[in-house]
């Protein structure tokens, strides 16, 4: 059985994520310590954090680090299923229980028997269904819709939410007894803006992942791009970063991860000195850096135009407009 330490990595020298968390920041280490404490138990866990912070990854790490690892890990998104179908999806139904119930179905609780049931977006669970969920959690038993036979299950519950359940409870939007039943061991996931030290490792991982899928060879991330990504606030968290890297891999034509200057500028925070630079200045520096890397070669398979993903004539036009010296006058930067 894998240990929890093998499931959440930080770079030594660089981590490889196989559906697990990546990072070396202190905030992520604190999360890892909590996961390590609770994984071997059967206690309920409530994972709180903004959308895109990796709540399901933490839930899977808890499952994989427990004695239930060989049993199913079943996910159930409370916000993704229409309210009228939630009870049936959770507990199943008997044939003929309602119009369209042509056969008996097994609910997620029964499917997770012996393992872990991950209730994602638990804050979106309708109030009228919460008592039945509470009973299933407390008594470890339930009946299918339309059925009379009590089904007993052995299931560990890990729930997650991007909402403030304590505030919802105070406002009467979430049952207090269910909240306290779920909130045995809370884990708060930090947003990506609070763990910017993890961004380089995440960028390298996603770059390698997408480059392999697209049959590209990208093995370097320019310093200016990495610094811009570190400065950005990432309201969409890791999911937004992942999408950005995928887009950059698509647009990169050489061995380096590249974004067009206009998009690179979007990731520079307004309160940083770099944000006060004009778009032309950003573009000029970008072209100059690429020309230095290729020793002034504009055309050809490994030239600057190919790396920038633009025609040679377009690059020459931009160089003239931006006042960039002809290739022969561009000297490599000193080591």
PyMOL commands that set and color helices and strands:
alter all, ss='L'
color gray80, all
select helices_A, chain A and resi 4-6+26-39+55-64+83-91+108-111+122-124+127-139+165-170+176-182+192-194+196-213+223-231+237-251+261-266+273-276+279-293+304-308+312-322+327-329
alter helices_A, ss='H'
color red, helices_A
select strands_A, chain A and resi 45-48+73-77+92-93+105-106+116-120+141-143+150-152+156-161+185-188+220-221+256-257
alter strands_A, ss='S'
color yellow, strands_A
deselect
rebuild
show_as cartoon
